[in-house]
């Protein structure tokens, strides 16, 4: 994420101009933006008159600049797009004021965001800005007759390919070299700076030898790691072992995996942990929270009209920080976030156990 400009505006709000550089950045912005913010950028629009009838433009859209008061935000992961909808409050064409419009924000689109910034939103923006300097990583997990390729993103991991063959020796068995050649082709098409090759046994060494012979430019990016499994479980092993951190500064999902493992261990032992909004809020008031763990989807929901908690989520975050605790916002896209969701979407690692 590029942060190009910051300025204070009337009423104590701050206007920040950003340029998302990746799908990760669009995902981050989903949790920065909320109803009531003012967002502005370049767009296109079919012109409407005050009588609400479309002008006959042959289906063409006219370029313009708009600022909208945000009503809703949706991250369309597979379309690589963030949709921000709301009422037009400023525009390069005054006759469009008051109409609803949706800004389709894509990579490289400049966007200005005017709002009262909360601490976790500032932290997320800084994290996105810092992450732009980190390398992109692919994880290939292999076993006899099968290979899986995932990429690591801040919103989780994404499976890019599953390659299958036969480990049998009959006339229909697929040559291992064909499997490795297809794996090399998939890895070669990914725009990554590092590749982790993982799996059980010696199969990964055979795959690596093929890469060295047939695709040396891919082999140069490879680090090998032993895992007991392949596919999603193998990827989780790689992340828990910290292998990605050797080539990419500690990623969001690795730290989340560590925190959720520590939380579940403490809960099982009846040790220093709390979960659920009421119990965590009580811990915050006592100053007992060392690290607050909260799910991004739950944080956004509780800040809006559909919140279900009796606890004010912003008070919870503010109290935690004022009494020296740290706050980690979990991604709902990754298994640790799903585990946190099962605990009510909020939990805490405590300094001492509450009686």
SENUFI-654877 format. One record per residue (C-alpha): residue number from 1; residue in three letters; y, z, x. Coordinates in nm, 4 decimals, m for minus. Each point is the difference from the previous one (the first is absolute). Layout:
! SENUFI-654877
PT|num|residu|north|up|east
PT|NUM|Ala|Y|Z|X .
...
//
This chain:
! SENUFI-654877
PT|num|residu|north|up|east
PT|1|Unk|0.0000|0.0000|0.0000 .
PT|2|Unk|0.3434|m0.0848|0.1281 .
PT|3|Unk|0.2799|0.2393|m0.0985 .
PT|4|Unk|0.3176|m0.2056|0.0465 .
PT|5|Unk|0.2747|0.2172|m0.1397 .
PT|6|Unk|0.0777|0.3415|m0.1470 .
PT|7|Unk|0.3150|0.1132|m0.1776 .
PT|8|Unk|0.1123|0.2806|m0.2254 .
PT|9|Unk|0.1282|m0.1059|m0.3403 .
PT|10|Unk|0.1815|0.1720|m0.2825 .
PT|11|Unk|m0.1728|0.3001|m0.1538 .
PT|12|Unk|m0.1938|0.1011|0.3096 .
PT|13|Unk|m0.2531|m0.2813|m0.0240 .
PT|14|Unk|m0.0967|m0.2012|0.3066 .
PT|15|Unk|m0.0447|m0.3775|0.0169 .
PT|16|Unk|m0.2679|m0.1185|0.2431 .
PT|17|Unk|m0.0618|m0.3685|0.0740 .
PT|18|Unk|m0.3594|m0.0795|0.0944 .
PT|19|Unk|m0.2145|m0.3023|0.0777 .
PT|20|Unk|m0.3745|0.0456|m0.0669 .
PT|21|Unk|m0.2023|m0.1745|0.2711 .
PT|22|Unk|m0.3521|0.0444|m0.1376 .
PT|23|Unk|m0.2032|0.0777|m0.3106 .
PT|24|Unk|m0.0126|0.3579|0.1301 .
PT|25|Unk|0.3779|0.0182|m0.0236 .
PT|26|Unk|m0.0056|m0.1198|m0.3614 .
PT|27|Unk|m0.2558|0.2704|m0.0739 .
PT|28|Unk|0.2267|0.2627|0.1573 .
PT|29|Unk|0.2958|m0.1171|m0.2105 .
PT|30|Unk|m0.2026|0.0541|m0.3179 .
PT|31|Unk|0.0209|0.3725|0.0658 .
PT|32|Unk|0.3584|0.0007|0.1246 .
PT|33|Unk|0.1395|m0.1616|m0.3155 .
PT|34|Unk|0.0234|0.1857|m0.3308 .
PT|35|Unk|0.1785|m0.0337|m0.3362 .
PT|36|Unk|0.3756|0.0438|0.0310 .
PT|37|Unk|0.0262|m0.1533|0.3463 .
PT|38|Unk|0.2239|m0.3026|0.0495 .
PT|39|Unk|m0.1683|m0.2897|0.1807 .
PT|40|Unk|0.1687|m0.3266|0.0963 .
PT|41|Unk|m0.1082|m0.3270|0.1535 .
PT|42|Unk|m0.0103|m0.3768|m0.0293 .
PT|43|Unk|m0.2086|m0.1460|m0.2781 .
PT|44|Unk|m0.0315|m0.2911|m0.2421 .
PT|45|Unk|0.0451|0.0134|m0.3767 .
PT|46|Unk|m0.0012|m0.2237|m0.3051 .
PT|47|Unk|0.3456|0.0495|m0.1472 .
PT|48|Unk|0.0325|0.1756|m0.3366 .
PT|49|Unk|0.3069|m0.0137|m0.2235 .
PT|50|Unk|0.1252|0.2969|m0.1986 .
PT|51|Unk|m0.1816|m0.1296|m0.3074 .
PT|52|Unk|m0.3291|0.0652|0.1858 .
PT|53|Unk|m0.0937|m0.3685|m0.0040 .
PT|54|Unk|m0.1197|m0.1744|0.3115 .
PT|55|Unk|0.2306|m0.2654|0.1357 .
PT|56|Unk|m0.1768|m0.3345|0.0291 .
PT|57|Unk|m0.0369|m0.0401|0.3753 .
PT|58|Unk|m0.3230|m0.1917|0.0012 .
PT|59|Unk|m0.1890|0.3086|0.1133 .
PT|60|Unk|0.2012|0.0356|0.3209 .
PT|61|Unk|0.1061|0.3400|0.1297 .
PT|62|Unk|0.3462|0.0615|0.1438 .
PT|63|Unk|0.0418|0.1957|0.3276 .
PT|64|Unk|0.2177|0.3109|m0.0286 .
PT|65|Unk|0.0572|0.3527|0.1287 .
PT|66|Unk|m0.0752|0.2880|m0.2358 .
PT|67|Unk|0.0057|0.3780|0.0034 .
PT|68|Unk|m0.2253|0.1751|m0.2511 .
PT|69|Unk|m0.0396|0.3554|m0.1258 .
PT|70|Unk|m0.3705|0.0558|0.0608 .
PT|71|Unk|m0.2292|0.0591|m0.2980 .
PT|72|Unk|m0.3416|m0.0782|0.1450 .
PT|73|Unk|m0.1663|m0.0874|0.3306 .
PT|74|Unk|m0.3374|m0.1724|0.0490 .
PT|75|Unk|m0.1775|m0.0840|0.3261 .
PT|76|Unk|m0.2106|m0.3160|m0.0351 .
PT|77|Unk|m0.2222|0.0372|0.3043 .
PT|78|Unk|m0.1883|m0.3282|m0.0251 .
PT|79|Unk|0.3146|m0.1998|m0.0759 .
PT|80|Unk|0.1805|0.1587|0.2998 .
PT|81|Unk|0.2895|0.0857|m0.2292 .
PT|82|Unk|0.1957|0.2976|m0.1317 .
PT|83|Unk|0.1468|m0.0386|m0.3495 .
PT|84|Unk|0.3097|0.2094|m0.0746 .
PT|85|Unk|0.1285|m0.0204|m0.3571 .
PT|86|Unk|0.3126|0.1278|m0.1699 .
PT|87|Unk|0.3356|m0.0774|m0.1597 .
PT|88|Unk|0.2477|m0.2168|0.1923 .
PT|89|Unk|0.3013|0.2183|0.0857 .
PT|90|Unk|0.1705|m0.2395|0.2442 .
PT|91|Unk|m0.0459|m0.3697|0.0542 .
PT|92|Unk|0.1495|m0.3125|0.1520 .
PT|93|Unk|0.0213|m0.1256|m0.3622 .
PT|94|Unk|0.1703|0.2513|m0.2278 .
PT|95|Unk|m0.1463|m0.1599|m0.3135 .
PT|96|Unk|m0.3411|0.1406|0.1042 .
PT|97|Unk|0.1081|0.3652|m0.0003 .
PT|98|Unk|m0.2106|0.2194|m0.2253 .
PT|99|Unk|m0.3048|m0.2263|m0.0058 .
PT|100|Unk|m0.3361|0.1158|0.1333 .
PT|101|Unk|m0.1165|m0.1565|0.3240 .
PT|102|Unk|m0.2928|0.0373|0.2379 .
PT|103|Unk|0.0499|m0.0323|0.3742 .
PT|104|Unk|m0.3108|m0.1412|0.1667 .
PT|105|Unk|0.0220|0.1451|0.3501 .
PT|106|Unk|m0.2110|m0.1637|0.2698 .
PT|107|Unk|m0.0262|0.0311|0.3763 .
PT|108|Unk|0.3286|m0.0828|0.1816 .
PT|109|Unk|0.2148|0.0473|m0.3131 .
PT|110|Unk|0.3098|0.2116|0.0646 .
PT|111|Unk|0.0466|0.2801|m0.2514 .
PT|112|Unk|0.2656|0.2694|m0.0394 .
PT|113|Unk|m0.1037|0.3307|m0.1547 .
PT|114|Unk|0.2584|0.2452|m0.1319 .
PT|115|Unk|m0.1289|0.3425|m0.1025 .
PT|116|Unk|m0.0087|0.3735|0.0628 .
PT|117|Unk|m0.2675|0.0053|0.2676 .
PT|118|Unk|m0.2693|0.2696|m0.0085 .
PT|119|Unk|m0.1480|0.1302|0.3242 .
PT|120|Unk|m0.3438|m0.1541|m0.0489 .
PT|121|Unk|0.1603|m0.3380|m0.0768 .
PT|122|Unk|0.2059|0.0193|0.3187 .
PT|123|Unk|m0.3181|0.0886|0.1885 .
PT|124|Unk|m0.1881|m0.2945|m0.1511 .
PT|125|Unk|0.2779|m0.2420|0.0924 .
PT|126|Unk|0.0043|0.1313|0.3579 .
PT|127|Unk|m0.3783|m0.0296|0.0139 .
PT|128|Unk|0.0151|m0.3629|m0.1131 .
PT|129|Unk|0.2685|m0.0766|0.2563 .
PT|130|Unk|m0.2043|0.1587|0.2789 .
PT|131|Unk|m0.3243|m0.1653|m0.1116 .
PT|132|Unk|0.1466|m0.3476|0.0518 .
PT|133|Unk|m0.0474|0.0602|0.3737 .
PT|134|Unk|m0.3711|0.0844|m0.0321 .
PT|135|Unk|m0.2729|m0.2604|0.0591 .
PT|136|Unk|m0.2075|m0.1388|m0.2859 .
PT|137|Unk|m0.3681|0.0919|0.0204 .
PT|138|Unk|m0.3228|m0.1543|m0.1324 .
PT|139|Unk|m0.3292|0.1871|m0.0253 .
PT|140|Unk|m0.3230|m0.2046|0.0181 .
PT|141|Unk|m0.3175|0.1951|m0.0807 .
PT|142|Unk|m0.3305|m0.1705|0.0802 .
PT|143|Unk|m0.3718|0.0608|m0.0378 .
PT|144|Unk|m0.3001|m0.2298|0.0120 .
PT|145|Unk|0.0603|m0.2837|m0.2468 .
PT|146|Unk|0.3391|0.1181|m0.1292 .
PT|147|Unk|0.3628|0.0340|0.1055 .
PT|148|Unk|0.3086|0.1316|m0.1803 .
PT|149|Unk|0.3639|m0.0514|0.0952 .
PT|150|Unk|0.2801|0.2304|m0.1167 .
PT|151|Unk|0.3666|0.0211|0.0893 .
PT|152|Unk|0.1895|0.3272|0.0273 .
PT|153|Unk|0.3232|0.0307|m0.1948 .
PT|154|Unk|0.2190|0.3001|m0.0789 .
PT|155|Unk|m0.1033|m0.0153|m0.3654 .
PT|156|Unk|m0.3682|0.0119|0.0956 .
PT|157|Unk|m0.2627|m0.2405|0.1290 .
PT|158|Unk|m0.0762|m0.3408|m0.1439 .
PT|159|Unk|m0.3303|m0.1851|0.0270 .
PT|160|Unk|0.0597|m0.3533|0.1254 .
PT|161|Unk|m0.3544|m0.1358|0.0318 .
PT|162|Unk|m0.3700|0.0819|m0.0391 .
PT|163|Unk|m0.2306|m0.2229|0.2013 .
PT|164|Unk|m0.3742|0.0088|m0.0662 .
PT|165|Unk|m0.3033|m0.1425|0.1706 .
PT|166|Unk|m0.3704|0.0738|0.0197 .
PT|167|Unk|m0.1558|0.2309|0.2533 .
PT|168|Unk|m0.3440|m0.1483|m0.0675 .
PT|169|Unk|m0.1910|m0.2333|0.2247 .
PT|170|Unk|m0.1256|m0.2556|m0.2529 .
PT|171|Unk|0.1123|m0.3602|m0.0132 .
PT|172|Unk|0.2883|0.0843|m0.2329 .
PT|173|Unk|0.1488|0.2695|0.2260 .
PT|174|Unk|0.3568|m0.0697|0.0971 .
PT|175|Unk|0.0629|m0.0063|0.3736 .
PT|176|Unk|0.1931|0.3035|0.1215 .
PT|177|Unk|0.2283|m0.2329|0.1919 .
PT|178|Unk|0.1108|m0.1547|m0.3307 .
PT|179|Unk|0.0883|0.3441|m0.1342 .
PT|180|Unk|0.1989|0.0845|0.3133 .
PT|181|Unk|0.1721|m0.3390|m0.0049 .
PT|182|Unk|0.1178|0.0601|m0.3569 .
PT|183|Unk|0.1157|0.3494|0.0960 .
PT|184|Unk|0.1944|m0.1451|0.2941 .
PT|185|Unk|0.1608|m0.2540|m0.2325 .
PT|186|Unk|0.1114|0.2679|m0.2486 .
PT|187|Unk|0.1401|0.2253|0.2732 .
PT|188|Unk|0.1756|m0.2918|0.1657 .
PT|189|Unk|0.1887|m0.0808|m0.3200 .
PT|190|Unk|0.1376|0.3534|m0.0365 .
PT|191|Unk|0.3427|0.0652|0.1446 .
PT|192|Unk|m0.0849|0.3339|0.1650 .
PT|193|Unk|0.0704|0.1649|0.3319 .
PT|194|Unk|m0.3238|0.1969|0.0290 .
PT|195|Unk|m0.3576|m0.0134|m0.1309 .
PT|196|Unk|m0.2437|0.2901|m0.0254 .
PT|197|Unk|m0.3633|m0.1175|0.0071 .
PT|198|Unk|m0.2242|0.2699|m0.1421 .
PT|199|Unk|m0.3506|0.0610|m0.1306 .
PT|200|Unk|m0.3361|0.1653|0.0736 .
PT|201|Unk|m0.2258|m0.0871|0.2929 .
PT|202|Unk|0.0420|m0.2909|0.2388 .
PT|203|Unk|0.0859|m0.2732|m0.2525 .
PT|204|Unk|0.3727|0.0295|0.0675 .
PT|205|Unk|m0.0589|m0.0565|0.3728 .
PT|206|Unk|m0.1773|m0.3271|m0.0832 .
PT|207|Unk|0.2911|m0.1015|m0.2241 .
PT|208|Unk|0.2451|0.0848|0.2776 .
PT|209|Unk|m0.1926|m0.2079|0.2554 .
PT|210|Unk|0.0240|m0.2979|m0.2348 .
PT|211|Unk|0.3751|0.0549|m0.0340 .
PT|212|Unk|0.0364|0.0164|0.3783 .
PT|213|Unk|m0.1770|m0.3361|0.0383 .
PT|214|Unk|0.1325|m0.1903|m0.3015 .
PT|215|Unk|0.3311|0.1669|m0.0932 .
PT|216|Unk|0.1395|0.1796|0.3074 .
PT|217|Unk|0.3480|0.0271|m0.1565 .
PT|218|Unk|m0.1562|0.2082|m0.2801 .
PT|219|Unk|m0.2177|0.2023|0.2395 .
PT|220|Unk|0.3111|0.1066|0.1913 .
PT|221|Unk|0.1173|0.1925|m0.3069 .
PT|222|Unk|m0.3289|0.1876|m0.0557 .
PT|223|Unk|m0.0745|0.3710|0.0387 .
PT|224|Unk|m0.3565|0.1108|m0.0859 .
PT|225|Unk|m0.0837|0.3160|m0.1961 .
PT|226|Unk|m0.3363|0.1459|m0.1078 .
PT|227|Unk|m0.0419|0.0697|m0.3714 .
PT|228|Unk|m0.3037|0.0805|m0.2136 .
PT|229|Unk|0.1079|m0.2297|m0.2838 .
PT|230|Unk|0.1725|m0.3316|m0.0662 .
PT|231|Unk|0.2326|m0.1198|m0.2763 .
PT|232|Unk|0.2274|0.2551|m0.1705 .
PT|233|Unk|m0.1963|0.2981|0.1338 .
PT|234|Unk|0.0088|m0.1392|0.3513 .
PT|235|Unk|0.3759|m0.0511|m0.0242 .
PT|236|Unk|0.0446|0.3601|m0.1142 .
PT|237|Unk|m0.2012|0.1152|0.3042 .
PT|238|Unk|0.2255|m0.2032|0.2273 .
PT|239|Unk|0.3102|0.1548|m0.1531 .
PT|240|Unk|m0.1357|0.3554|0.0145 .
PT|241|Unk|m0.0935|m0.0429|0.3677 .
PT|242|Unk|0.3603|m0.0919|0.0748 .
PT|243|Unk|m0.0964|m0.3368|0.1480 .
PT|244|Unk|0.2899|m0.1805|m0.1632 .
PT|245|Unk|0.2415|0.2471|0.1581 .
PT|246|Unk|m0.1053|m0.1242|0.3446 .
PT|247|Unk|0.1642|m0.3353|m0.0751 .
PT|248|Unk|0.2435|0.1022|m0.2719 .
PT|249|Unk|0.2034|0.3200|m0.0100 .
PT|250|Unk|m0.1624|0.2424|m0.2391 .
PT|251|Unk|m0.0121|m0.1847|m0.3282 .
PT|252|Unk|0.0878|0.1393|m0.3380 .
PT|253|Unk|m0.3558|m0.0208|m0.1282 .
PT|254|Unk|m0.1507|0.1729|0.3047 .
PT|255|Unk|0.2276|0.3002|m0.0365 .
PT|256|Unk|m0.0722|0.0128|m0.3740 .
PT|257|Unk|m0.3752|m0.0009|0.0719 .
PT|258|Unk|0.0460|0.2910|0.2422 .
PT|259|Unk|0.2091|0.2027|m0.2464 .
PT|260|Unk|m0.2359|m0.0530|m0.2942 .
PT|261|Unk|m0.3040|0.0926|0.2119 .
PT|262|Unk|0.1749|0.3194|0.1099 .
PT|263|Unk|0.0978|0.0747|m0.3609 .
PT|264|Unk|m0.3521|m0.0460|m0.1403 .
PT|265|Unk|m0.1438|0.2130|0.2837 .
PT|266|Unk|0.2425|0.2810|m0.0786 .
PT|267|Unk|m0.0661|m0.0192|m0.3749 .
PT|268|Unk|m0.3768|0.0175|0.0613 .
PT|269|Unk|0.0477|0.3081|0.2201 .
PT|270|Unk|0.2517|0.1657|m0.2315 .
PT|271|Unk|0.2514|m0.0141|0.2828 .
PT|272|Unk|0.3751|m0.0770|0.0196 .
PT|273|Unk|0.0424|m0.2760|m0.2590 .
PT|274|Unk|0.1466|m0.0604|m0.3457 .
PT|275|Unk|m0.0246|m0.2879|m0.2463 .
PT|276|Unk|0.1388|m0.0892|m0.3398 .
PT|277|Unk|0.3727|0.0153|m0.0885 .
PT|278|Unk|0.0181|0.3634|m0.1158 .
PT|279|Unk|m0.1914|0.1473|0.2938 .
PT|280|Unk|0.1850|m0.2140|0.2545 .
PT|281|Unk|0.3375|0.0848|m0.1564 .
PT|282|Unk|m0.0838|0.3702|0.0292 .
PT|283|Unk|m0.0877|m0.0496|0.3678 .
PT|284|Unk|0.3306|m0.1795|0.0570 .
PT|285|Unk|0.1999|0.2860|m0.1530 .
PT|286|Unk|m0.1755|0.2454|0.2312 .
PT|287|Unk|0.0776|m0.2198|0.3018 .
PT|288|Unk|m0.3725|m0.0319|0.0679 .
PT|289|Unk|m0.0228|m0.3804|0.0278 .
PT|290|Unk|m0.0538|m0.1403|0.3467 .
PT|291|Unk|m0.0533|m0.3580|m0.1269 .
PT|292|Unk|0.0444|m0.1308|m0.3545 .
PT|293|Unk|m0.2301|m0.2898|m0.0926 .
PT|294|Unk|0.1146|m0.2075|m0.2985 .
PT|295|Unk|m0.1138|m0.3342|m0.1398 .
PT|296|Unk|0.2570|m0.2804|m0.0084 .
PT|297|Unk|m0.0912|m0.1092|m0.3537 .
PT|298|Unk|0.0208|0.3572|m0.1265 .
PT|299|Unk|0.3336|0.0553|0.1759 .
PT|300|Unk|0.1458|m0.3076|m0.1675 .
PT|301|Unk|m0.1432|0.0885|m0.3414 .
PT|302|Unk|0.1302|0.3562|0.0073 .
PT|303|Unk|0.3498|m0.1251|0.0891 .
PT|304|Unk|0.0023|m0.2219|m0.3085 .
PT|305|Unk|m0.0149|0.0500|m0.3759 .
PT|306|Unk|m0.3824|0.0048|m0.0024 .
PT|307|Unk|m0.0339|0.3116|0.2139 .
PT|308|Unk|m0.2636|0.2494|m0.1167 .
PT|309|Unk|0.0555|0.3024|0.2225 .
PT|310|Unk|0.1790|0.3164|m0.1024 .
PT|311|Unk|0.1138|0.0116|0.3642 .
PT|312|Unk|0.3035|m0.2039|0.1144 .
PT|313|Unk|m0.1374|m0.2193|0.2805 .
PT|314|Unk|0.3341|m0.0315|0.1805 .
PT|315|Unk|0.0413|0.3801|m0.0030 .
PT|316|Unk|m0.3506|0.0286|0.1441 .
PT|317|Unk|0.0773|m0.2384|0.2877 .
PT|318|Unk|0.3420|0.1554|0.0633 .
PT|319|Unk|m0.1336|0.3575|0.0026 .
PT|320|Unk|m0.2815|m0.0937|0.2380 .
PT|321|Unk|0.2441|m0.1556|0.2467 .
PT|322|Unk|0.2568|0.2804|m0.0293 .
PT|323|Unk|m0.2675|0.2554|0.0908 .
PT|324|Unk|m0.1206|m0.1934|0.3042 .
PT|325|Unk|m0.2884|m0.2015|m0.1426 .
PT|326|Unk|m0.0767|m0.3650|0.0696 .
PT|327|Unk|m0.0572|m0.2607|m0.2736 .
PT|328|Unk|m0.2549|m0.2835|0.0158 .
PT|329|Unk|m0.0012|m0.2608|m0.2767 .
PT|330|Unk|m0.3489|m0.1499|m0.0407 .
PT|331|Unk|m0.0721|m0.3613|m0.0857 .
PT|332|Unk|m0.1919|m0.0432|m0.3260 .
PT|333|Unk|m0.1521|m0.3189|0.1484 .
PT|334|Unk|m0.2225|0.1791|0.2509 .
PT|335|Unk|m0.2990|0.2370|m0.0521 .
PT|336|Unk|0.1808|0.3183|0.1187 .
PT|337|Unk|0.2620|m0.0652|m0.2676 .
PT|338|Unk|m0.2732|m0.0446|m0.2585 .
PT|339|Unk|m0.1479|0.3344|0.1065 .
PT|340|Unk|0.3410|0.1624|m0.0363 .
PT|341|Unk|0.0336|m0.1554|m0.3460 .
PT|342|Unk|m0.3207|0.1792|m0.1026 .
PT|343|Unk|0.1689|0.3280|0.0968 .
PT|344|Unk|0.2945|m0.0641|m0.2311 .
PT|345|Unk|0.2056|m0.2149|0.2370 .
PT|346|Unk|0.1457|0.2899|0.1972 .
PT|347|Unk|m0.1383|0.2556|0.2447 .
PT|348|Unk|0.1124|0.2041|0.2984 .
PT|349|Unk|m0.1244|0.1260|0.3333 .
PT|350|Unk|0.1261|0.3576|0.0149 .
PT|351|Unk|0.1189|0.2340|0.2731 .
PT|352|Unk|m0.1850|0.2856|m0.1640 .
PT|353|Unk|m0.2272|0.0392|m0.3005 .
PT|354|Unk|0.1522|0.1007|m0.3337 .
PT|355|Unk|m0.1778|0.2889|m0.1707 .
//
